Structures are given as C-alpha cells and as structure tokens.
Amino acid sequence: MRRSPSLLANKKSCLLIIGAIFIISRILYWWRGVRFDSGSLDSWWIIDPTLLRDRPWQSLFYLRTQLPGLNVYIALIMHLFPRHSTAAFHATYVGLGLMLAICLFLLLDRLRVNRILAVFITVVAVMSPVTVLYENWLSYEYPLAVLFCISALFLHRYASSHDGFDGVVLFTALALIGLFRVIYHFLWFALIVAVLAYALPRFRRRTALCAAAPGALLLVIYLRTVILFGVWAPGSDTYGAINFAFLTSLSVPRDVLVSMSLKREISPILLHGFRFEDAALVDVVPIPPKTGIPILDERLKSTGINRINMDSLWMAEVGRQLRRDGFAILRSHPTATLRTIRRNIINYFLPADVGWPFGSESEHPNQLVLAPFLKRFNLIISGKPPRHNYAFISYVANLCVLWFGLWGSARWLKRVVRRRQVNPRDLTIAFAFGSIAYLSAVVIFYDFTDQNRILFELFPLFAVLLGMLLTLVMRRFRLSRLDSVAREAESL
C-alpha cells in the first residue's frame, strides 16, 4: 500500500498539480525570453515552404526521402493560419507538452510507481530546460516523444482491458510514429502487431482489427515509394547512403580522403562535407533530366537561402555515388568506422542539448536564454560539467535502466513462451526496452552524428523504466528492513 500525503493520494489532485506546474513553468520560460523557433522550415528535412504553400498535394505525393507526417502537419498549419503560422506551431507544441505531462504521470501511476516519485519524475521531465528547448523547436523529436508516451500508456491499457478503443489509439499512435520518421519502418509496426497477437491469443482478431486501418495507411505509403522510386524505405537511397558514407569516412584524415579522390578511388563529394549545395558538385554528379515536378527537379530550395532540396532526383544520384564511396572507404580503412562508432557511443550518453542544433558553432537563441538552467540541470541529471564532454551520471543511470529493461523483458518473454500469460506491466517494460534498444542500435551503428538528439524521442520511456527501477529498489529496501525488524523481534 502506498504511503502518500493526502494531496497526492488522489489521482485528480496529482494531475491538477502537474498541469498547474506545467502552465506556470511555460509562462515563466516565455517571460524569461524563450520563443518558438520555426526557422527549421528552411531545413533539409522539410519540403520547400513555397511548394507546401503552392503545390502541397503534388509535393507530398512525390515526397521521396521521408514519410509525410511532419510535412503534412506543417502544410495544414500554413494553410489554416497563413499569417500566424509560428503562433499556431507554438500552440500545438505546447498542447503536446501538456499531453505528455498527463500521459507520463498516468502511465507511471498505472505501472504502480510510487505516486510521490511519479509526480516528481513527471514534474522534472516537463520542467526540464532540455524539454523546453525541443518544445520550442519545429522538428520531429518532440511529437515523437509524445507519441511514444501515448503508445506505452495505451499499450498497458489495451493489455489490461482489451478494449477496442484502447487498441485503436495504440495502433494509431504507432502508425503516426511511423509516419514521422522512417527509422520506425512498416516492418517495425508489423512486428509490434505480431508480438501482441501472439501475447494475447484470445484477442488476436480484435488486435488485427484495431491495427488494420493504421497499418493499411502505412503500407499504402510504402507501396507508393516502391512504385514511384523503386526503394522499400523512403530516403534509403539518399539519407541511408549519406549516413553510411559519413560513418565510414568521418574518422579518416582529410589528406587520406584527398589522396583517394585524386586516385579516383572515391568521388570528391565527401571533401565538401555536408554542403551539398556547393555548385562544384554539379560537375561531379550531373543534374538528371527534368520531370516537370518541382520537388524532384529543383536542386535547391526557393527560400532565399542556399539550401539543398534533399528530395530532388539529383540528390538520389549523389546518394548512389556516396554509397559506392562508403564501401570503398570501408574496404580500405575498416578501423575508421570503429572509431566513429566509439565516438557515437560517447555522444549517446550526452544530454540532448549538446551538439546540433543547440550546441553548434552559432548557439541557438533559446539555448543562450536557458544556459544557466541547462548547466545546472545537466550537471545534476547527467553529470556533465559545462566544459567537459563526458556525462558521468548518464553512463551509470542509463546502463542501470537498460539492464532493468532487459531483465523485465526477459521475464515477460519467458512467461509468454511457457505459459502464454501476459502481465501488462512486463509487456510495457518490453515495449520500452525494445524501442530503446532498437533506436540505440540504429543511432550507434548506422548514424554518424546527433545520437543524443535522436534519443530524445524516447526520453519518456527512459523515465518510465527509471521510475519502475527506483520503485523496485525502494520496495526491496523496505522489505529488507521489515525482515530485519522481524528477526530482531524473534531473537528477543
């Protein structure tokens, strides 16, 4: 039985406290000078804003390198609020933040985390200056963090009640995750459906029905990519090739790359870094014939800034060349890839505000505003000193959380295989650990940078596993004290 003050004994009171703290903190952060940053509209992962405004349907249909989720959201906001787009972006992201706070607490409470601890974890998570940075930046990470929290909450609800509404919300959230980032492939969605169908044998038909519409939407989009561009995963011929080429070459000295380029072992593309907008690259990779579709034809965006259009067919040709370059470097310098992976592991444990876009050469305005809070927060939570690039507490905390997740997942799997008895709590642990393990493997062994930024998408799952681990430790400690008191009483 939980020992909680009367104010925290009531779930509604806890939610009111968390909601009030969230609203007050956002007002204070705004008063401090934090403003929503929609400057990423010029970034490579967003369709040219001019095309989203003038040719939204055509551009979304021929979107080649990613899933349409974020771009659909941006297009809707631009058309519904043409004069106040930034305010609308900000309002929706703040709404997502409030939803995250509510869902995180409800999930911790359903998992029987000590209620005081659940409130504390939720408050720290939503008041964190790192969370505020991402809440005020137009990108994938914050919506994905909210969707993962919703998915975990409704997974537990569905495994507990087998209610059709919970199942529909669960699979809709999972499909939206897949629509936002291609890392969460259709096969990832299908695997979760298959695991639930196996773990809940009496409700297989209901599971299939709940997953049918969201899964069909994902499947149609992937089939469109196969038919139009001949690739199974959107962007695998561009982003996948870029990641692979830079993963293999990042730790190779520049003079070695120059020598390999002069010998024509690799193309000179890698010598330009990530500056694909350089006009000199047109001499290396010729521009393909025009198709009459701007998103596929235009090499650069029309934003007035020299920005590359990653969805152009020219970038697909660049990607194919980079894949060949990556294999050439891997064959000649295999240990360089291992050095990059080692650096990836170090980045993996850093706070999410370190590195691009917040810790880049030109610091982000919101990061400058929040700098005093970030220094203290990162030192206390992750153990990262301001002028050091190692987060000592993160190593211990994250490894303990991952060990707990692995232990809980193994226990759940053992029960499922032997007796087909599902414990919703263990199933939620398995989902959280599986998602973290999958994304960790991708960002460490396949990506070449920004491991800590991408990992922010799963911070609610880390918080859930941490809360459950701390609750388990507290219970074990309490039981050990009771046992020692009982033994002393018996001895008397």
VENFENZI-V37295 format. One record per residue. N is the residue number from 0. RES is the residue in one small letter. PHI is phi in radians with two decimals (NA if undefined). Layout:
# VENFENZI-V37295
n->[N/N]
res->[RES/RES]
phi->[PHI/PHI]
This chain:
# VENFENZI-V37295
n->[0/1/2/3/4/5/6/7/8/9/10/11/12/13/14/15/16/17/18/19/20/21/22/23/24/25/26/27/28/29/30/31/32/33/34/35/36/37/38/39/40/41/42/43/44/45/46/47/48/49/50/51/52/53/54/55/56/57/58/59/60/61/62/63/64/65/66/67/68/69/70/71/72/73/74/75/76/77/78/79/80/81/82/83/84/85/86/87/88/89/90/91/92/93/94/95/96/97/98/99/100/101/102/103/104/105/106/107/108/109/110/111/112/113/114/115/116/117/118/119/120/121/122/123/124/125/126/127/128/129/130/131/132/133/134/135/136/137/138/139/140/141/142/143/144/145/146/147/148/149/150/151/152/153/154/155/156/157/158/159/160/161/162/163/164/165/166/167/168/169/170/171/172/173/174/175/176/177/178/179/180/181/182/183/184/185/186/187/188/189/190/191/192/193/194/195/196/197/198/199/200/201/202/203/204/205/206/207/208/209/210/211/212/213/214/215/216/217/218/219/220/221/222/223/224/225/226/227/228/229/230/231/232/233/234/235/236/237/238/239/240/241/242/243/244/245/246/247/248/249/250/251/252/253/254/255/256/257/258/259/260/261/262/263/264/265/266/267/268/269/270/271/272/273/274/275/276/277/278/279/280/281/282/283/284/285/286/287/288/289/290/291/292/293/294/295/296/297/298/299/300/301/302/303/304/305/306/307/308/309/310/311/312/313/314/315/316/317/318/319/320/321/322/323/324/325/326/327/328/329/330/331/332/333/334/335/336/337/338/339/340/341/342/343/344/345/346/347/348/349/350/351/352/353/354/355/356/357/358/359/360/361/362/363/364/365/366/367/368/369/370/371/372/373/374/375/376/377/378/379/380/381/382/383/384/385/386/387/388/389/390/391/392/393/394/395/396/397/398/399/400/401/402/403/404/405/406/407/408/409/410/411/412/413/414/415/416/417/418/419/420/421/422/423/424/425/426/427/428/429/430/431/432/433/434/435/436/437/438/439/440/441/442/443/444/445/446/447/448/449/450/451/452/453/454/455/456/457/458/459/460/461/462/463/464/465/466/467/468/469/470/471/472/473/474/475/476/477/478/479/480/481/482/483/484/485/486/487/488/489/490/491]
res->[m/r/r/s/p/s/l/l/a/n/k/k/s/c/l/l/i/i/g/a/i/f/i/i/s/r/i/l/y/w/w/r/g/v/r/f/d/s/g/s/l/d/s/w/w/i/i/d/p/t/l/l/r/d/r/p/w/q/s/l/f/y/l/r/t/q/l/p/g/l/n/v/y/i/a/l/i/m/h/l/f/p/r/h/s/t/a/a/f/h/a/t/y/v/g/l/g/l/m/l/a/i/c/l/f/l/l/l/d/r/l/r/v/n/r/i/l/a/v/f/i/t/v/v/a/v/m/s/p/v/t/v/l/y/e/n/w/l/s/y/e/y/p/l/a/v/l/f/c/i/s/a/l/f/l/h/r/y/a/s/s/h/d/g/f/d/g/v/v/l/f/t/a/l/a/l/i/g/l/f/r/v/i/y/h/f/l/w/f/a/l/i/v/a/v/l/a/y/a/l/p/r/f/r/r/r/t/a/l/c/a/a/a/p/g/a/l/l/l/v/i/y/l/r/t/v/i/l/f/g/v/w/a/p/g/s/d/t/y/g/a/i/n/f/a/f/l/t/s/l/s/v/p/r/d/v/l/v/s/m/s/l/k/r/e/i/s/p/i/l/l/h/g/f/r/f/e/d/a/a/l/v/d/v/v/p/i/p/p/k/t/g/i/p/i/l/d/e/r/l/k/s/t/g/i/n/r/i/n/m/d/s/l/w/m/a/e/v/g/r/q/l/r/r/d/g/f/a/i/l/r/s/h/p/t/a/t/l/r/t/i/r/r/n/i/i/n/y/f/l/p/a/d/v/g/w/p/f/g/s/e/s/e/h/p/n/q/l/v/l/a/p/f/l/k/r/f/n/l/i/i/s/g/k/p/p/r/h/n/y/a/f/i/s/y/v/a/n/l/c/v/l/w/f/g/l/w/g/s/a/r/w/l/k/r/v/v/r/r/r/q/v/n/p/r/d/l/t/i/a/f/a/f/g/s/i/a/y/l/s/a/v/v/i/f/y/d/f/t/d/q/n/r/i/l/f/e/l/f/p/l/f/a/v/l/l/g/m/l/l/t/l/v/m/r/r/f/r/l/s/r/l/d/s/v/a/r/e/a/e/s/l]
phi->[NA/-1.33/-1.80/-2.27/-1.02/-1.02/-1.13/-1.65/-1.31/-1.76/-1.09/-1.11/-1.11/-1.09/-1.14/-1.13/-1.12/-1.11/-1.10/-1.14/-1.11/-1.09/-1.11/-1.09/-1.12/-1.19/-1.12/-1.16/-1.12/-1.12/-1.08/-1.20/2.18/-1.29/-2.29/-1.23/-1.85/-1.81/-1.13/-1.24/-1.02/-1.56/-1.38/-1.25/-1.59/-2.09/-1.03/-0.80/-0.95/-1.11/-1.21/-1.11/-1.44/-1.68/-2.34/-1.12/-1.18/-1.12/-1.18/-1.20/-1.16/-1.70/-1.04/-1.83/-1.83/-2.78/-1.40/-1.47/-0.86/-1.13/-1.19/-1.10/-1.04/-1.12/-1.07/-1.07/-1.10/-1.12/-1.51/-1.40/-2.29/-1.07/-1.69/-2.34/-1.09/-1.08/-1.11/-1.19/-1.00/-1.10/-1.07/-1.19/-1.21/-1.13/-1.05/-1.09/-1.11/-1.13/-1.11/-1.08/-1.07/-1.15/-1.16/-1.13/-1.14/-1.06/-1.17/-1.06/-1.19/-1.14/-1.49/1.11/-1.26/-0.80/-1.10/-1.08/-1.13/-1.10/-1.12/-1.09/-1.09/-1.11/-1.12/-1.07/-1.12/-1.45/-1.56/-0.95/-1.12/-1.16/-1.05/-1.13/-1.01/-1.29/-1.17/-1.94/-2.37/-1.31/-2.82/-1.25/-1.01/-1.20/-1.01/-1.18/-1.06/-1.14/-1.14/-1.17/-1.15/-1.09/-1.06/-1.14/-1.09/-1.39/-1.13/-1.12/-1.10/-1.17/-1.19/-1.51/-1.85/1.01/-1.35/-1.10/-1.07/-1.07/-1.14/-1.12/-1.10/-1.00/-1.29/-1.16/-1.10/-1.13/-1.16/-1.12/-1.02/-1.13/-1.37/-1.62/-2.44/-1.25/-0.95/-1.57/-1.14/-0.98/-1.15/-1.09/-1.08/-1.12/-1.12/-1.12/-1.07/-1.13/-1.11/-1.16/-1.10/-1.29/-1.32/-2.10/-1.07/-1.33/-2.18/-1.11/-1.12/-1.14/-1.05/-1.13/-1.15/-1.16/-1.54/-1.08/-1.15/-1.06/-1.14/-1.12/-1.07/-1.06/-1.09/-1.07/-1.16/-1.22/-1.13/-1.02/-1.13/-1.13/-1.18/-1.38/-2.18/1.29/-2.20/-1.38/-1.99/-0.96/1.45/-1.13/-1.46/-2.06/-1.11/-1.06/-1.17/-1.09/-1.01/-1.13/-1.11/-1.32/-1.06/-1.40/-1.85/-1.07/-1.69/-1.57/-0.98/-1.09/-1.11/-1.20/-1.10/-1.08/-1.09/-1.13/-1.19/-1.11/-1.44/1.07/-1.38/-2.39/-1.42/-1.39/-1.05/-1.12/-1.19/-1.55/1.16/-1.73/-1.63/-1.29/-1.35/-1.01/-1.11/-1.09/-1.24/-1.12/-1.26/-1.45/-2.14/-1.13/-1.30/-1.15/-1.04/-1.23/-1.87/1.55/-1.94/-0.95/-1.14/-1.65/-1.62/-1.38/-1.28/-2.07/-1.35/-1.80/-1.49/1.52/-1.95/-1.28/-1.97/-1.37/-1.66/-1.18/-1.53/-1.23/-1.16/-1.11/-1.17/-1.11/-1.16/-1.05/-1.08/-1.10/-1.18/-1.12/-1.10/-1.11/-1.09/-1.05/-1.16/-1.12/-1.21/-1.09/-1.20/-1.54/-2.39/-1.14/-1.22/-1.11/-1.10/-1.13/-1.17/-1.15/-1.10/-1.08/-1.15/-1.05/-1.12/-1.10/-1.10/-1.01/-1.63/-1.37/-1.06/-1.28/-1.63/-1.54/1.61/-1.11/-1.62/-1.48/-1.88/-1.37/-1.02/-1.73/-1.10/-1.21/-0.98/-1.17/-1.18/-1.13/-1.14/-1.63/-0.91/-1.06/-1.22/-1.10/-1.08/-1.22/-1.09/-1.14/-1.17/-1.33/-1.43/-1.94/1.35/-1.65/-1.19/-0.98/-1.92/-2.24/-1.85/-2.10/-1.80/-1.16/-1.16/-1.05/-1.03/-1.22/-1.11/-1.14/-1.17/-1.13/-1.12/-1.15/-1.09/-1.10/-1.10/-1.13/-1.10/-1.14/-1.15/-1.13/-1.14/-1.12/-1.11/-1.09/-1.18/-1.14/-1.18/-1.51/-2.23/0.97/-1.77/-1.72/-1.77/-0.95/-1.14/-1.18/-1.11/-1.16/-1.05/-1.10/-1.12/-1.12/-1.17/-1.07/-1.13/-1.16/-1.11/-1.11/-1.14/-1.06/-1.10/-1.14/-1.30/-1.49/-1.76/-2.24/-1.43/-2.03/-2.89/1.09/-1.05/-1.18/-1.16/-1.14/-1.18/-1.00/-0.98/-1.91/-1.07/-1.09/-1.23/-1.06/-1.09/-1.13/-1.13/-1.11/-1.07/-1.19/-1.14/-1.13/-1.11/-1.09/-1.11/-1.10/-1.18/-1.09/-1.13/-1.12/-1.14/-1.14/-1.17/-1.09/-1.12/-1.17/-1.14/-1.13/-1.16/-1.12/-1.13/-1.15/-1.19/-1.37]
